[in-house]
Amino acid sequence: MINIELPCKVEERVSAKTGKNYIVVAIRVDDDYEMLLFPSNEQQAVIRMAFKNSKPKFKASQQD
């Protein structure tokens, strides 16, 4: 069984094409590669509910 922890961020970004906000889970695989996962509307609702009390800081993507 594989059990690997990967650093990830849940970010709210703005589409360059439509100008609309969207949520993405960004997983940093290594220094040169970031994998993006796009949660469905239902999954986004669960993420928002889970972190509503902790007041997450959704922000546009930034390089660390």
Secondary structure, 3 states (H helix, E strand, C coil): CCCCCCCEEEEEEECCCCCCEEEEEEEEEECCEEEEECCCHHHHHHHHHHHCCCCCCCCCCCCC
